Amino acid sequence: MIAPKFKRSHASPKSPSVDQKISNVLSEDVLDITGARKELKELTGRHFDKASLCRWIHRGVGGVRLDAVRIGNQLYTSRQSIRRFIAARTR
């Protein structure tokens, strides 16, 4: 007998809902990916590639993802989301 396949849920019980993440990002200081790269340069002094930010949004790093929303073909994040991401990665 073949075991049934179960869909894995990537959301942990502590993680905010998708709607909450969207409202968080859109109610904060919104940045496109280029703006987010500039913000990271100011915060860290390092240059980050666009692919790095996209990877942080889609796959995450160490179980932590950068909050972002897609409007049309463009990804947007926020200054506060970047700071939360850095703080979560620092813990």
C-alpha positions as CSV (number, residue, x, y, z in Angstrom):
1,M,0.0,0.0,0.0
2,I,1.3,3.5,-0.9
3,A,1.3,6.1,1.8
4,P,-0.9,9.1,1.0
5,K,0.9,12.3,0.1
6,F,0.3,15.2,2.5
7,K,0.8,18.8,1.6
8,R,3.4,20.5,3.8
9,S,2.3,23.7,5.4
10,H,5.2,26.2,5.4
11,A,3.4,28.5,7.8
12,S,4.1,27.8,11.5
13,P,1.5,28.5,14.1
14,K,3.4,31.6,15.3
15,S,3.8,33.1,11.8
16,P,1.4,35.9,10.8
17,S,-1.3,35.2,8.1
18,V,-0.7,36.2,4.5
19,D,-3.3,38.9,4.8
20,Q,-1.6,40.3,7.9
21,K,1.8,40.3,6.1
22,I,0.3,42.1,3.2
23,S,-1.3,44.8,5.3
24,N,2.0,45.1,7.3
25,V,4.1,45.7,4.3
26,L,1.7,48.1,2.6
27,S,1.1,50.1,5.7
28,E,4.9,50.6,6.3
29,D,7.6,52.4,4.3
30,V,7.2,50.5,1.0
31,L,10.3,49.9,-1.1
32,D,10.7,48.1,-4.4
33,I,13.7,45.7,-4.8
34,T,16.0,48.5,-5.9
35,G,15.0,50.6,-2.9
36,A,15.5,47.6,-0.6
37,R,19.0,47.1,-2.0
38,K,19.8,50.8,-1.3
39,E,18.4,50.4,2.2
40,L,20.5,47.4,2.9
41,K,23.6,49.2,1.6
42,E,22.9,52.0,4.1
43,L,22.3,49.6,7.0
44,T,25.2,47.2,6.4
45,G,27.6,48.9,4.1
46,R,27.5,45.9,1.7
47,H,26.0,45.6,-1.8
48,F,23.4,42.9,-2.2
49,D,22.3,41.5,-5.5
50,K,18.7,41.5,-6.6
51,A,18.8,37.7,-6.7
52,S,19.7,37.6,-3.0
53,L,16.6,39.6,-2.1
54,C,14.4,37.5,-4.3
55,R,15.8,34.4,-2.7
56,W,15.1,35.8,0.8
57,I,11.5,36.5,-0.2
58,H,10.8,33.2,-2.0
59,R,12.9,30.6,-0.2
60,G,14.1,32.4,2.9
61,V,17.3,31.8,4.9
62,G,17.4,29.5,7.9
63,G,13.6,29.4,8.0
64,V,13.2,33.2,7.9
65,R,11.6,34.9,4.9
66,L,11.7,38.6,4.0
67,D,8.1,39.8,3.9
68,A,7.0,41.1,0.5
69,V,4.0,41.6,-1.7
70,R,3.7,41.2,-5.5
71,I,1.8,43.9,-7.3
72,G,1.6,43.1,-11.0
73,N,5.1,42.0,-11.9
74,Q,6.9,44.0,-9.2
75,L,7.9,42.8,-5.7
76,Y,7.7,45.3,-2.8
77,T,8.9,45.1,0.7
78,S,9.4,47.7,3.5
79,R,12.1,49.2,5.6
80,Q,10.5,47.6,8.7
81,S,10.3,44.2,7.0
82,I,14.0,44.4,6.3
83,R,14.8,45.2,9.9
84,R,12.6,42.4,11.1
85,F,14.3,40.0,8.7
86,I,17.8,41.1,10.0
87,A,16.6,40.8,13.6
88,A,15.2,37.3,13.1
89,R,18.4,36.2,11.4
90,T,20.5,37.6,14.2
91,R,18.8,35.7,16.9
